[in-house]
């Protein structure tokens, strides 16, 4: 295994991780900002008010994107396992 191969493999793993986590993180960020704006406008400072909407929104996005996430992960894992003989050389 050459250093270029290892760097390329790690890069593809990091890109996969980022692409899978991006929708979930963006929804959490957007809901957090919206709730913070509402809290600032109404001057309600309740910590559970930010936690519960983010939790529900992230859960909903996870439900919607789970088939896509599993397809991406299974494709990556299948490619990895099928190419083990090529990697050992």
Secondary structure, DSSP 8 states (H G I E B T S, - for coil): --HHHHHHHHHHHHHHHHHHHHHHHHHHHHHHHHHHHHHHHHT---HHHHHHHHHHHHHHHHHHHHHHHHHHHHHHHHHHHHTHHHHH-
